[in-house]
Amino acid sequence: MKDPVVIIGIGEIGSVLARGFLRSGHPVYPVTSNMNLSAQMNTIPEPALVVVAVGETALDDVLQDMPAPWRKQLVLIQNELLPPDWLKHGIDNPTVVSVWFEKKKGQDVKVVVPSTVFGPHAGMLIQALDALEIPATQIADADKMTFELVRKNYYILVSNIAGLVCGGTVSTLWNEHNALARSVAADVHSLQEHLTGQTLDHDALIAAMVIAFEGDPEHKCMGRSAPARLERALKMAEQAGLAVPALEKIQSAQDNNDEK
């Protein structure tokens, strides 16, 4: 039998990955939010992988409590994920996945574009996804993976935040509200450059985002987390002293609607 895989957080995406690892021959051990990580590590001291599949707002607490023996096996799959999110916890070489498939309750997996995987355990991730016929591409360069993570952030933040204004689908957003989408993307770009500490190619990121829009043109712009994403982006911009006029305008409109 192959070595076990620990999955912390068994939501929709975590459950998909669990199925993929089981199909590729690995026993899977789920860890839920009420379970102590150190206690679980004592039970499973040497797993093949430790997949952190919690939501992005829970990531800091999980990484802070991560037992040292598990840190070299980490796999991170969160939205809005960037290198500083793991480096600040002293984790320097995790396996990172930019997930481009969607799984909602009662629905099968929907692929937007191939997911991208980087890090020492990329092969195992790709094998598990391949067992489910979910396409994935291995990225060999850290800077290219940062680009892929930022691309996903563009997709999520632009569609969610602009969707607070126009609703609809990503196709409608890009084709009928292009100026709005581009203004939000400009603010998102400023945030991403600040958070990564890198100069990023805005035009290339726009083009990559549009490819993802075209991969699922009927994808709804505004999810339940859209207001929280806008609030979080504005807080980060304020802390960094960044001008984000499009985001501020959208928040002002939201505030006015709440008062009515």
Disulfide bonds with the S-S distance in Angstrom:
none
